[in-house]
Amino acid sequence: MTNKYFHPTRFFTFLIIFALMSFSFLPPKKLTIWLIGDSTMSIKEKKAYPETGWGMPFANFWDSSVTIDNRAKNGRSSKSFMAENLWQPVVDNLKEGDYVFIQFGHNDESVNKAERYSTPEQFKDNLIKYITESRSKKAIPVLITPVSRLKFEGNTAAETHPVYAQIVRDVAKENNVTLIDLDEKSKSLLQQLGPDKAPLLFNHLLPGEHPNYPEGKDDNTHFNELGARKMAELVLAEIRTAIPELAQKIVIGKIKK
């Protein structure tokens, strides 16, 4: 005999709705975005302020499911980062679904510094090693071209990484890796600002303007706090386009769409 109060269709519909609601309340999967690179990305000591790596403000734009682990170091190249055993601890701690943001080039170009310099062929091989070892742990590599230096030829922002930035582009294409072309995007921003305003993004200081630099500073490579935030925003904007599944974890309202 069927219970007049029991309706199988309604009962199973309720179960389905309950299951879907339970699934929707599951906490989001946690992941880590590892940043490996040079001084333009790295966390600075207080004695270096107002010099700021773009990885510092970048860490503030994510929801609680994302951890930013910034391993970038001043003066490191794709070669020295491995030689100094800075890369292996990252590999050892990678988890499936993590991201590895790889930005080198500035110091690989340093022909006169043997511990840093990578030939174009070595640079390519190093990038491929980072990609391969990230993927071996089921992490997701992302290649980033070296951010532009401040250099104008007249009123035109000049290319400051013609060889090494192109190698990054080529390696990304050949190995089916997501590319964030920060070299091109930052150069475009500098062009937009022009030679008078673009220096406002860099660590330019007059004598006596900051206690960390009593004699002043005229640095065309490293950013101040404003410049670092602008570069982080460029990276985040590219993530919105190129990595939509990761972009969902960007905190709404903290970056311009």
BALOBA-1460 file (C-alpha; in Angstrom, 3 decimals):
// residues 257
<rec num="1" residu="m" x="0.000" y="0.000" z="0.000"/>
<rec num="2" residu="t" x="1.295" y="3.460" z="-0.938"/>
<rec num="3" residu="n" x="1.386" y="6.026" z="1.813"/>
<rec num="4" residu="k" x="-0.884" y="8.874" z="0.702"/>
<rec num="5" residu="y" x="1.591" y="11.332" z="2.223"/>
<rec num="6" residu="f" x="4.570" y="9.881" z="0.371"/>
<rec num="7" residu="h" x="5.155" y="11.079" z="-3.192"/>
<rec num="8" residu="p" x="8.209" y="9.351" z="-4.734"/>
<rec num="9" residu="t" x="8.700" y="12.021" z="-7.414"/>
<rec num="10" residu="r" x="8.674" y="14.837" z="-4.882"/>
<rec num="11" residu="f" x="10.951" y="12.861" z="-2.567"/>
<rec num="12" residu="f" x="13.620" y="12.264" z="-5.221"/>
<rec num="13" residu="t" x="13.349" y="15.846" z="-6.410"/>
<rec num="14" residu="f" x="14.036" y="16.974" z="-2.854"/>
<rec num="15" residu="l" x="17.066" y="14.684" z="-2.650"/>
<rec num="16" residu="i" x="18.489" y="16.088" z="-5.883"/>
<rec num="17" residu="i" x="17.967" y="19.685" z="-4.722"/>
<rec num="18" residu="f" x="19.531" y="18.899" z="-1.349"/>
<rec num="19" residu="a" x="22.562" y="17.284" z="-3.011"/>
<rec num="20" residu="l" x="23.043" y="20.254" z="-5.323"/>
<rec num="21" residu="m" x="22.764" y="22.688" z="-2.408"/>
<rec num="22" residu="s" x="25.272" y="20.688" z="-0.385"/>
<rec num="23" residu="f" x="27.706" y="20.709" z="-3.301"/>
<rec num="24" residu="s" x="27.344" y="24.463" z="-3.751"/>
<rec num="25" residu="f" x="28.384" y="25.044" z="-0.142"/>
<rec num="26" residu="l" x="31.637" y="23.077" z="-0.464"/>
<rec num="27" residu="p" x="34.642" y="25.303" z="0.215"/>
<rec num="28" residu="p" x="36.627" y="26.226" z="-2.919"/>
<rec num="29" residu="k" x="39.710" y="24.141" z="-3.623"/>
<rec num="30" residu="k" x="42.808" y="25.809" z="-2.271"/>
<rec num="31" residu="l" x="45.783" y="26.415" z="-4.523"/>
<rec num="32" residu="t" x="49.087" y="28.240" z="-4.495"/>
<rec num="33" residu="i" x="50.434" y="30.638" z="-7.086"/>
<rec num="34" residu="w" x="54.220" y="30.414" z="-6.938"/>
<rec num="35" residu="l" x="56.156" y="33.426" z="-8.192"/>
<rec num="36" residu="i" x="59.696" y="32.768" z="-9.384"/>
<rec num="37" residu="g" x="61.759" y="35.517" z="-10.923"/>
<rec num="38" residu="d" x="63.957" y="38.521" z="-10.268"/>
<rec num="39" residu="s" x="63.931" y="41.829" z="-8.391"/>
<rec num="40" residu="t" x="61.134" y="43.353" z="-10.458"/>
<rec num="41" residu="m" x="58.800" y="40.741" z="-8.893"/>
<rec num="42" residu="s" x="60.363" y="40.101" z="-5.491"/>
<rec num="43" residu="i" x="59.439" y="41.056" z="-1.927"/>
<rec num="44" residu="k" x="61.670" y="43.907" z="-0.736"/>
<rec num="45" residu="e" x="63.345" y="44.470" z="2.592"/>
<rec num="46" residu="k" x="62.373" y="47.653" z="4.421"/>
<rec num="47" residu="k" x="65.785" y="49.151" z="3.728"/>
<rec num="48" residu="a" x="64.984" y="49.103" z="0.000"/>
<rec num="49" residu="y" x="61.651" y="50.978" z="0.200"/>
<rec num="50" residu="p" x="60.103" y="52.626" z="-1.692"/>
<rec num="51" residu="e" x="61.453" y="50.082" z="-4.207"/>
<rec num="52" residu="t" x="58.637" y="47.555" z="-4.632"/>
<rec num="53" residu="g" x="58.350" y="44.341" z="-6.622"/>
<rec num="54" residu="w" x="55.070" y="43.856" z="-8.477"/>
<rec num="55" residu="g" x="54.578" y="40.525" z="-6.707"/>
<rec num="56" residu="m" x="53.937" y="42.403" z="-3.465"/>
<rec num="57" residu="p" x="50.678" y="44.179" z="-4.420"/>
<rec num="58" residu="f" x="49.761" y="41.194" z="-6.620"/>
<rec num="59" residu="a" x="49.307" y="39.121" z="-3.461"/>
<rec num="60" residu="n" x="46.467" y="41.360" z="-2.245"/>
<rec num="61" residu="f" x="44.001" y="40.686" z="-5.058"/>
<rec num="62" residu="w" x="42.967" y="37.096" z="-4.281"/>
<rec num="63" residu="d" x="40.240" y="35.373" z="-2.321"/>
<rec num="64" residu="s" x="40.987" y="33.118" z="0.641"/>
<rec num="65" residu="s" x="41.343" y="29.993" z="-1.523"/>
<rec num="66" residu="v" x="44.572" y="31.332" z="-3.068"/>
<rec num="67" residu="t" x="47.983" y="31.544" z="-1.424"/>
<rec num="68" residu="i" x="50.698" y="33.616" z="-3.100"/>
<rec num="69" residu="d" x="54.180" y="32.238" z="-2.420"/>
<rec num="70" residu="n" x="56.641" y="34.775" z="-3.801"/>
<rec num="71" residu="r" x="60.084" y="33.146" z="-4.178"/>
<rec num="72" residu="a" x="61.497" y="35.769" z="-6.565"/>
<rec num="73" residu="k" x="64.899" y="37.143" z="-5.549"/>
<rec num="74" residu="n" x="66.905" y="40.206" z="-6.424"/>
<rec num="75" residu="g" x="69.601" y="39.655" z="-9.035"/>
<rec num="76" residu="r" x="68.538" y="36.156" z="-10.037"/>
<rec num="77" residu="s" x="68.383" y="34.826" z="-13.550"/>
<rec num="78" residu="s" x="66.842" y="31.622" z="-14.859"/>
<rec num="79" residu="k" x="70.339" y="30.149" z="-14.438"/>
<rec num="80" residu="s" x="71.274" y="31.369" z="-10.948"/>
<rec num="81" residu="f" x="67.802" y="30.682" z="-9.524"/>
<rec num="82" residu="m" x="68.426" y="26.992" z="-10.154"/>
<rec num="83" residu="a" x="72.148" y="27.061" z="-9.318"/>
<rec num="84" residu="e" x="71.423" y="28.523" z="-5.869"/>
<rec num="85" residu="n" x="68.854" y="25.800" z="-5.150"/>
<rec num="86" residu="l" x="65.951" y="28.246" z="-5.086"/>
<rec num="87" residu="w" x="63.927" y="26.229" z="-7.578"/>
<rec num="88" residu="q" x="64.089" y="22.725" z="-6.111"/>
<rec num="89" residu="p" x="62.207" y="23.625" z="-2.896"/>
<rec num="90" residu="v" x="59.405" y="24.981" z="-5.072"/>
<rec num="91" residu="v" x="59.246" y="21.740" z="-7.075"/>
<rec num="92" residu="d" x="59.230" y="19.696" z="-3.878"/>
<rec num="93" residu="n" x="56.178" y="21.593" z="-2.590"/>
<rec num="94" residu="l" x="54.115" y="21.877" z="-5.759"/>
<rec num="95" residu="k" x="50.633" y="20.405" z="-5.634"/>
<rec num="96" residu="e" x="48.321" y="19.410" z="-8.446"/>
<rec num="97" residu="g" x="46.474" y="22.501" z="-9.654"/>
<rec num="98" residu="d" x="49.050" y="25.008" z="-8.394"/>
<rec num="99" residu="y" x="50.316" y="27.702" z="-10.758"/>
<rec num="100" residu="v" x="53.955" y="28.634" z="-11.339"/>
<rec num="101" residu="f" x="54.463" y="32.159" z="-12.695"/>
<rec num="102" residu="i" x="57.912" y="32.300" z="-14.296"/>
<rec num="103" residu="q" x="59.499" y="35.673" z="-15.072"/>
<rec num="104" residu="f" x="63.164" y="35.869" z="-15.977"/>
<rec num="105" residu="g" x="65.231" y="37.726" z="-18.545"/>
<rec num="106" residu="h" x="66.522" y="40.897" z="-16.890"/>
<rec num="107" residu="n" x="69.562" y="39.225" z="-15.360"/>
<rec num="108" residu="d" x="69.976" y="36.520" z="-17.983"/>
<rec num="109" residu="e" x="71.013" y="39.384" z="-20.266"/>
<rec num="110" residu="s" x="73.916" y="40.384" z="-17.975"/>
<rec num="111" residu="v" x="76.828" y="39.418" z="-20.226"/>
<rec num="112" residu="n" x="79.414" y="40.774" z="-17.779"/>
<rec num="113" residu="k" x="78.119" y="38.779" z="-14.781"/>
<rec num="114" residu="a" x="78.983" y="35.129" z="-15.334"/>
<rec num="115" residu="e" x="76.921" y="33.834" z="-12.406"/>
<rec num="116" residu="r" x="73.785" y="35.358" z="-13.941"/>
<rec num="117" residu="y" x="74.321" y="35.338" z="-17.669"/>
<rec num="118" residu="s" x="72.503" y="32.791" z="-19.804"/>
<rec num="119" residu="t" x="73.087" y="32.578" z="-23.506"/>
<rec num="120" residu="p" x="69.863" y="32.697" z="-25.531"/>
<rec num="121" residu="e" x="70.101" y="28.921" z="-25.974"/>
<rec num="122" residu="q" x="70.646" y="28.349" z="-22.246"/>
<rec num="123" residu="f" x="67.786" y="30.703" z="-21.403"/>
<rec num="124" residu="k" x="65.435" y="28.700" z="-23.612"/>
<rec num="125" residu="d" x="66.577" y="25.415" z="-22.071"/>
<rec num="126" residu="n" x="66.117" y="26.801" z="-18.549"/>
<rec num="127" residu="l" x="62.571" y="27.929" z="-19.273"/>
<rec num="128" residu="i" x="61.736" y="24.508" z="-20.680"/>
<rec num="129" residu="k" x="63.123" y="22.890" z="-17.520"/>
<rec num="130" residu="y" x="60.869" y="25.059" z="-15.339"/>
<rec num="131" residu="i" x="57.896" y="24.115" z="-17.511"/>
<rec num="132" residu="t" x="58.667" y="20.392" z="-17.572"/>
<rec num="133" residu="e" x="59.286" y="20.079" z="-13.850"/>
<rec num="134" residu="s" x="56.164" y="22.082" z="-13.002"/>
<rec num="135" residu="r" x="54.068" y="19.834" z="-15.204"/>
<rec num="136" residu="s" x="55.657" y="16.738" z="-13.693"/>
<rec num="137" residu="k" x="53.914" y="17.723" z="-10.447"/>
<rec num="138" residu="k" x="50.658" y="18.494" z="-12.331"/>
<rec num="139" residu="a" x="51.136" y="22.195" z="-11.672"/>
<rec num="140" residu="i" x="50.398" y="24.791" z="-14.338"/>
<rec num="141" residu="p" x="53.312" y="26.904" z="-15.628"/>
<rec num="142" residu="v" x="52.723" y="30.457" z="-16.861"/>
<rec num="143" residu="l" x="55.497" y="32.321" z="-18.680"/>
<rec num="144" residu="i" x="55.893" y="36.076" z="-18.220"/>
<rec num="145" residu="t" x="58.149" y="38.214" z="-20.392"/>
<rec num="146" residu="p" x="60.570" y="40.491" z="-18.499"/>
<rec num="147" residu="v" x="58.910" y="43.778" z="-17.601"/>
<rec num="148" residu="s" x="60.071" y="46.813" z="-19.550"/>
<rec num="149" residu="r" x="62.749" y="49.147" z="-18.284"/>
<rec num="150" residu="l" x="62.239" y="52.893" z="-18.472"/>
<rec num="151" residu="k" x="63.759" y="53.988" z="-21.759"/>
<rec num="152" residu="f" x="62.490" y="56.524" z="-24.262"/>
<rec num="153" residu="e" x="63.854" y="57.409" z="-27.661"/>
<rec num="154" residu="g" x="62.405" y="60.834" z="-28.090"/>
<rec num="155" residu="n" x="58.723" y="60.414" z="-27.251"/>
<rec num="156" residu="t" x="58.667" y="56.679" z="-27.995"/>
<rec num="157" residu="a" x="58.999" y="53.983" z="-25.330"/>
<rec num="158" residu="a" x="61.879" y="51.796" z="-26.504"/>
<rec num="159" residu="e" x="62.099" y="48.008" z="-26.486"/>
<rec num="160" residu="t" x="64.465" y="46.989" z="-23.688"/>
<rec num="161" residu="h" x="64.369" y="43.173" z="-23.969"/>
<rec num="162" residu="p" x="64.246" y="42.446" z="-27.717"/>
<rec num="163" residu="v" x="66.024" y="39.072" z="-27.610"/>
<rec num="164" residu="y" x="65.039" y="37.526" z="-24.289"/>
<rec num="165" residu="a" x="61.400" y="38.611" z="-24.322"/>
<rec num="166" residu="q" x="61.015" y="37.011" z="-27.751"/>
<rec num="167" residu="i" x="62.542" y="33.778" z="-26.461"/>
<rec num="168" residu="v" x="59.868" y="33.675" z="-23.752"/>
<rec num="169" residu="r" x="57.166" y="34.181" z="-26.388"/>
<rec num="170" residu="d" x="58.612" y="31.454" z="-28.582"/>
<rec num="171" residu="v" x="58.971" y="28.948" z="-25.733"/>
<rec num="172" residu="a" x="55.382" y="29.605" z="-24.639"/>
<rec num="173" residu="k" x="54.078" y="28.973" z="-28.142"/>
<rec num="174" residu="e" x="56.216" y="25.901" z="-28.775"/>
<rec num="175" residu="n" x="55.289" y="24.300" z="-25.452"/>
<rec num="176" residu="n" x="51.624" y="25.314" z="-25.266"/>
<rec num="177" residu="v" x="52.150" y="27.443" z="-22.152"/>
<rec num="178" residu="t" x="50.041" y="30.447" z="-21.213"/>
<rec num="179" residu="l" x="51.952" y="33.665" z="-21.889"/>
<rec num="180" residu="i" x="51.608" y="36.988" z="-20.111"/>
<rec num="181" residu="d" x="53.475" y="39.486" z="-22.269"/>
<rec num="182" residu="l" x="54.369" y="41.929" z="-19.528"/>
<rec num="183" residu="d" x="57.174" y="43.375" z="-21.646"/>
<rec num="184" residu="e" x="54.716" y="44.543" z="-24.286"/>
<rec num="185" residu="k" x="51.975" y="45.570" z="-21.853"/>
<rec num="186" residu="s" x="54.312" y="47.577" z="-19.631"/>
<rec num="187" residu="k" x="55.941" y="49.252" z="-22.620"/>
<rec num="188" residu="s" x="52.495" y="50.253" z="-23.855"/>
<rec num="189" residu="l" x="51.689" y="51.732" z="-20.437"/>
<rec num="190" residu="l" x="54.917" y="53.722" z="-20.453"/>
<rec num="191" residu="q" x="54.116" y="54.967" z="-23.950"/>
<rec num="192" residu="q" x="50.664" y="56.014" z="-22.784"/>
<rec num="193" residu="l" x="52.155" y="57.987" z="-19.892"/>
<rec num="194" residu="g" x="54.912" y="59.508" z="-21.979"/>
<rec num="195" residu="p" x="58.492" y="60.453" z="-21.035"/>
<rec num="196" residu="d" x="57.381" y="63.055" z="-18.485"/>
<rec num="197" residu="k" x="54.984" y="60.908" z="-16.431"/>
<rec num="198" residu="a" x="56.378" y="57.380" z="-16.906"/>
<rec num="199" residu="p" x="59.271" y="57.991" z="-14.449"/>
<rec num="200" residu="l" x="56.649" y="58.413" z="-11.708"/>
<rec num="201" residu="l" x="56.326" y="54.596" z="-11.702"/>
<rec num="202" residu="f" x="60.008" y="53.973" z="-11.023"/>
<rec num="203" residu="n" x="62.259" y="54.356" z="-8.002"/>
<rec num="204" residu="h" x="63.322" y="57.896" z="-8.809"/>
<rec num="205" residu="l" x="64.147" y="60.007" z="-5.770"/>
<rec num="206" residu="l" x="65.721" y="63.400" z="-5.249"/>
<rec num="207" residu="p" x="68.524" y="63.779" z="-2.674"/>
<rec num="208" residu="g" x="66.992" y="63.896" z="0.794"/>
<rec num="209" residu="e" x="63.568" y="62.763" z="-0.414"/>
<rec num="210" residu="h" x="63.710" y="59.385" z="1.353"/>
<rec num="211" residu="p" x="65.904" y="58.282" z="4.290"/>
<rec num="212" residu="n" x="66.800" y="55.023" z="2.541"/>
<rec num="213" residu="y" x="68.361" y="56.976" z="-0.314"/>
<rec num="214" residu="p" x="69.868" y="60.149" z="1.179"/>
<rec num="215" residu="e" x="71.776" y="60.861" z="-2.034"/>
<rec num="216" residu="g" x="68.720" y="60.217" z="-4.211"/>
<rec num="217" residu="k" x="68.089" y="57.470" z="-6.737"/>
<rec num="218" residu="d" x="67.655" y="57.319" z="-10.493"/>
<rec num="219" residu="d" x="66.561" y="53.720" z="-11.062"/>
<rec num="220" residu="n" x="65.079" y="52.869" z="-14.455"/>
<rec num="221" residu="t" x="64.520" y="49.183" z="-13.679"/>
<rec num="222" residu="h" x="62.776" y="48.945" z="-10.301"/>
<rec num="223" residu="f" x="59.375" y="50.299" z="-9.384"/>
<rec num="224" residu="n" x="58.057" y="52.362" z="-6.533"/>
<rec num="225" residu="e" x="54.788" y="51.379" z="-4.845"/>
<rec num="226" residu="l" x="52.630" y="53.001" z="-7.533"/>
<rec num="227" residu="g" x="54.583" y="51.398" z="-10.355"/>
<rec num="228" residu="a" x="54.490" y="47.950" z="-8.764"/>
<rec num="229" residu="r" x="50.727" y="48.170" z="-8.369"/>
<rec num="230" residu="k" x="50.313" y="49.231" z="-11.995"/>
<rec num="231" residu="m" x="52.405" y="46.270" z="-13.153"/>
<rec num="232" residu="a" x="50.446" y="43.894" z="-10.916"/>
<rec num="233" residu="e" x="47.233" y="45.236" z="-12.434"/>
<rec num="234" residu="l" x="48.583" y="44.523" z="-15.925"/>
<rec num="235" residu="v" x="49.291" y="40.919" z="-14.927"/>
<rec num="236" residu="l" x="45.867" y="40.529" z="-13.328"/>
<rec num="237" residu="a" x="44.149" y="41.949" z="-16.396"/>
<rec num="238" residu="e" x="45.953" y="39.384" z="-18.558"/>
<rec num="239" residu="i" x="44.880" y="36.602" z="-16.195"/>
<rec num="240" residu="r" x="41.262" y="37.648" z="-16.693"/>
<rec num="241" residu="t" x="41.675" y="37.033" z="-20.416"/>
<rec num="242" residu="a" x="44.120" y="34.141" z="-20.575"/>
<rec num="243" residu="i" x="43.279" y="32.091" z="-17.443"/>
<rec num="244" residu="p" x="39.540" y="32.547" z="-16.790"/>
<rec num="245" residu="e" x="39.362" y="29.663" z="-14.303"/>
<rec num="246" residu="l" x="41.965" y="31.398" z="-12.148"/>
<rec num="247" residu="a" x="40.447" y="34.836" z="-12.730"/>
<rec num="248" residu="q" x="37.361" y="33.689" z="-10.834"/>
<rec num="249" residu="k" x="39.448" y="33.879" z="-7.679"/>
<rec num="250" residu="i" x="40.424" y="37.523" z="-8.142"/>
<rec num="251" residu="v" x="38.654" y="39.659" z="-5.568"/>
<rec num="252" residu="i" x="36.052" y="41.751" z="-7.373"/>
<rec num="253" residu="g" x="36.496" y="45.490" z="-7.135"/>
<rec num="254" residu="k" x="40.211" y="45.523" z="-6.424"/>
<rec num="255" residu="i" x="41.225" y="45.702" z="-10.050"/>
<rec num="256" residu="k" x="39.779" y="47.492" z="-13.015"/>
<rec num="257" residu="k" x="37.996" y="45.199" z="-15.460"/>
